[in-house]
Every structure is written in structure tokens, then in C-alpha cells.
């Protein structure tokens, strides 16, 4: 699992909001590398809109980050099975 987490540090995804007015770059290990704001998005009379766009871009970047589902759902489960854990299947709960 550690090797999978380490490999994600080199993977990066860009996400944007507001029609590309705010762009966020996020690594697979949840480091926000950069936030770019188009000067047209800066309206001193409507700071809340800019805040909403930044928040939306960051959240999209976290959802779309490299390995978001792949590592956590696939590799972690396979490794848990190899270790004999198999998730919660050992508890005898149906569907697990």
C-alpha cells in the first residue's frame, strides 16, 4: 500500500470551475500544487462568487485526483485480501 501511495505523488490532475476562471492542480497524495485565478474572475463587489469558484475547483480536483478510486478501491482491497483480511468478509455479514 505504501508503494501505491508513493507512486501517486508524481501524478497530477487539473480541475476548474467557473468556466475555467479558477483552476486547481492536485497531486494524488492530496497536495494542492497551485491555484490559478483568471483576473476577470476578481470582482471586489462579489468576493463570494470567487470564493465559491475556488471551493468548487478544489473539491473537483480532490474528486478527480489521480488514483481517487483506483488505489483506494482496487489496490487496497487486493492487498487486504492477500493479508487474509478480505475486508469485513470475515465477520460473516451478507454481501461483504
JOWOKA-V380094 format. One record per helix or strand. SS is the DSSP state (a for helix, b for strand). FROM is the first residue (numbers start at 1). TO is the last residue. If there is no record, write none. Layout:
ss=<SS,SS>
from=<FROM,FROM>
to=<TO,TO>
This chain:
ss=<a,b,b,b,a,a,a,a>
from=<2,12,22,32,39,47,70,89>
to=<8,17,27,37,41,64,82,91>
